[in-house]
């Protein structure tokens, strides 16, 4: 006779190990090593789950489990609503080579009835789940990570060559609040590289043009505009409400100002710069033990050795790549994923199509972030950089 569903489940239960809900609760309280996997459907998971559990719906188990649980010798406990789907899932994991697999019996319905601890995931709207669906598929992002992005506040210094691609990709990623600092207006000469602007907006303040583009791309994003130059008088007011600074400015006085404020206010700065065919990116995060901008450049170079893009020119596509790397760094910082460029300087030569990396070290004698700082308040940056 063909095998029935009842026969199948009975056979599966003979080959797997089960664990009680009381034992799972004890392990959680004792913080014993355990990978909890919720094999219910996403809509069930959104109503609540056991704290710390990974969501891998039964229908996607074979496709996703090795990515989410790469160690096949890890202690894995699976659960569903009642104990049947998790039993089938446990058999699948054994067949895939996992060695320490258990199925909870009963499941989450009973866990909830017992009043045991539970969590609920961030509540995204249906429209947001659709818009960010490719993010939600990434274990490193998921709904929790997307909620972090939507709650994050990132400030862009400059709405030009670097700020344009950074702003667009941050907006597309769902960063909830984007600040734009720029006192300039859109000029026809900007359009060769500043992709956030358009011919129809020539003469418009860049922060307004940028807001228009960002809002059209993603209405989830709130844009905060600062149509003003960054100065010692306003830097703390502008920085105050933001989590991360993306620095796309093109002059040394502002860079030193940004550095000092970020060190004192403990704000990470994703720094980018471009020159003709070359670019570089690093992340200054002194609060995390990394170097600051003054560790790398204690003093600015003479003006004739550091001409601006207006004086030296720049390949139009170059800021697109550099600004996109800056956006990537900022997103990683929000999510707490990967290895940011703290203590590393990424260099890019577009003519040779070559990337390089330099190691940056924290300067113990740095006048701002060193052990005995000598600069503790804002200085005359125009005079310091000898370009005023």
ABEGO torsion letter per residue (X at the ends): XBBBAAAAAAAAAAABBBBBAAAAAAAAAAGBBBBBBBABBAAAAAAEBBBGBBBBBAAAAAAAAAAABABAABBBBBBBAAGAAAAAAAAAAAAAGBABBBBBOBBAAAAAAAGBBBBBBBBBBAAAAAAAAAAAABAABEAAAAAAAAABBBBBBEABAAAAAAAAAAAAAGBABBBBBBABBBBAAAAAABAABBAAABGBBAAAAAAAAAAAABAABBBBBBBBBBBAAAAAAAAAABABBBBABABAAAAAAAAAAAAAAGBBBBBBBBBGABBBBBBBBAAAGBBBAAAABABBBBAAABBBAAAAEBBAAAAAAAAAAAAAAAAAAAAGBEBBABGBBBBBBAAAGBBBBBBBBBBAABAAABABBABABBBBAAAAAGAX
